[in-house]
C-alpha cells in the first residue's frame, strides 16, 4: 500500500493540499490550506466551486503583509456573502462548504 502511494505521488496523481501564493489563485478542491504573501501586490484568492467542495474545510491566511490586501471571493453565481479581506499579517479564515453555500467557521486576527 505504501509503495502504491509513493508511486502515485511520484507520478503526480496525489496533489499537495498546501499552497503558498504571491499572486492570484483560483483554488481547486485540493487546495485545503492557502498561505498568502502580499509583499509584491494585492491579489484575490477565489474559492473552489461550492458544490464540488461539499463537506470540506479550507483555510486562507495572510502570512506576510507587504502593505497590500488579499481578497477572498466566491466563484459561484449564487453568492451568499460578500468578499472577505485579509489586510494584516496573521489574518485568516476557515471556511466550510455544505455544497450549497460557504460558512465562516473561524476568523483569525492578530
N, C-alpha and C positions, 0 to 999 in steps of 0.2 A: 504494500500500500504506500509506504513512504517513498519507495523508488518511483512509483507512478506519479506521485505528487511532484517530486523533484523533476521528473521528465516533463510534466505539464508546465511547470514554472519555466524551465529552460526553453521550451517550445513557444512560450508566450501565451499559453492558454489560461494561466492564472494571473489575474490582474492584482496589482498592489492597490490597497484601499486608501492610501495616503497620497495627497497631492500637496506640493509646496509651489505656490504660484506668485508670479510678479507681474502678470498681465491677465487680461480677461480669460475666464474659463467657463465653458458650458459643461456642467457636470453630467456624468452618466451615472447609472445606478451603482456602479462600483466605487465611485469616489466618496467614501464614507467620511473621511477627515480631510479638510482643506485648511491649510495654513497660508496666510497671505502676507506678502511683503510689499508695502507701498512706497519704498524708497524712491522709485523712478517716476511713478504716476498713479493716478486714481484708476480704478477699473471695476468691472462688475463680475460677480460670480452668479451664474444662472443655475438654479436648481434643476435636477432631472425631472422628467415627466412625472407628475404626482401619481398617476395610475401605475406606472412601472415601478415606482419606489414604495409601493404599498408595504407597510409593516417595517420599514427601515428608519433608522435614526441617522442623521447627518450632523456633523459639527463643522462650523466655519469660524475660524479665529483670525484676528489680525495680530500677528506676532512681531512685526517690525513696522513701525509707523514713521513714514518719511514725510508726514505732513499732508498726505493725501488720504482719501476715504475709499472704502470698499463698499459697493452696493450689492446687496443680495436680492436677487429678483426671481420671480416665478416665471417659468417658461410656458405655462398653460394659459389658455384664453379665459377660463373661469377663475379669476383671481379672487381670493378670499381675504387678502391683506395687502397693504401697500408694501413697497420695497423697504428693506431693512438696511441700516447703515452702520458700518464699523468705522469709527473715527479716532480711536485711541488704541495704542498697543495694549494687548490683553483683552480687548473687547471680543465677544464671541456669542454665538447662538448654537443651541442644539435644536434641531427641527425634526419632527416626526410626520410621516405621511400615512394617512389611513386609506389611501387610494383615491380619495375624493378631494382632500384639501390638506394643507400644511398646518401643523400646530407648533407653536414655540413651546418647547418643554423646559428650556433653561436659557437664561441670559447671564453672560459673564461680563462684568465691568471691573476695571482695576480699582 
